[in-house]
Amino acid sequence: MTEYGTIRIKLDELIKQAGISKNKLSHRAEMQRSQINHYCNNDISRLDIDVLARICTVLECEIGDLLEFVPPKGDN
């Protein structure tokens, strides 16, 4: 999978920038705190576009602020 690079979720950084707690985000985005922790720790195998939309709405950010493409490392 890493031969194609990966997607990094920058939720932890955005939460700090917004000055919002994970508890408040979970309440406003109608998500479980454990789900927010998984996104913060990049422990997600499949992204849910509904969840991404909720996060972007609550944090007033763009999808590009939340997700980053990390190119593959190697001898290409």
Secondary structure as UniProt FT lines:
FT   HELIX           2..4
FT   STRAND          6..9
FT   HELIX           11..18
FT   HELIX           22..28
FT   TURN            29..30
FT   HELIX           33..40
FT   TURN            41..42
FT   HELIX           49..59
FT   HELIX           63..66
FT   STRAND          67..70
//
